[in-house]
Amino acid sequence: MARDRTEPRAIQMPGTRTVSRCAQCGAVIPISAEASAHCAQCGAALHSCKQCVHFDPASHFECQQAIAQRIPQKDAANDCTFYSLRVRVERETTSAKDKAEDARRAFERLFKK
């Protein structure tokens, strides 16, 4: 079926998802994770400067908020009142099922006679 040249093309953009990732290992963290929790994969503290939305190495005391004193260990757990878990929007380019099927097919083709 030929497409009429005057009509706009259909947008085929990848989907997006809102996720939070561990600052140490990059594992996906549930957004509803408690502040006292640790990363399930590497055990890093989630209530730390590196996990916070206000963490900025270029700012005074490495925080975008006006804090009274510098927190020396940015990856250690702390009790900062400004803490808010960093959440980002990522593109979903492929699904995990597709990756597994592609790998399986490639393996089968490799050892095919």
JOVENTA-V843917 format. One record per backbone hydrogen bond with DSSP energy under -1.0 kcal/mol. CO is the residue of the C=O (numbers start at 1). NH is the residue of the N-H. Records with the same first field share a line. If there is no record, write none. Layout:
CO: NH / NH
This chain:
4: 7
15: 92
17: 90
19: 88
20: 29
22: 26
27: 22
30: 33
34: 37
37: 46
39: 43
44: 39
46: 48
47: 78
49: 52
51: 86
52: 55
54: 64
56: 59
59: 62
60: 63
62: 56
65: 67
74: 50
84: 53
88: 19
90: 17
95: 99
96: 100
97: 101
98: 102
99: 103
100: 104
101: 105
102: 106
103: 107
104: 108
105: 109
106: 110
107: 111
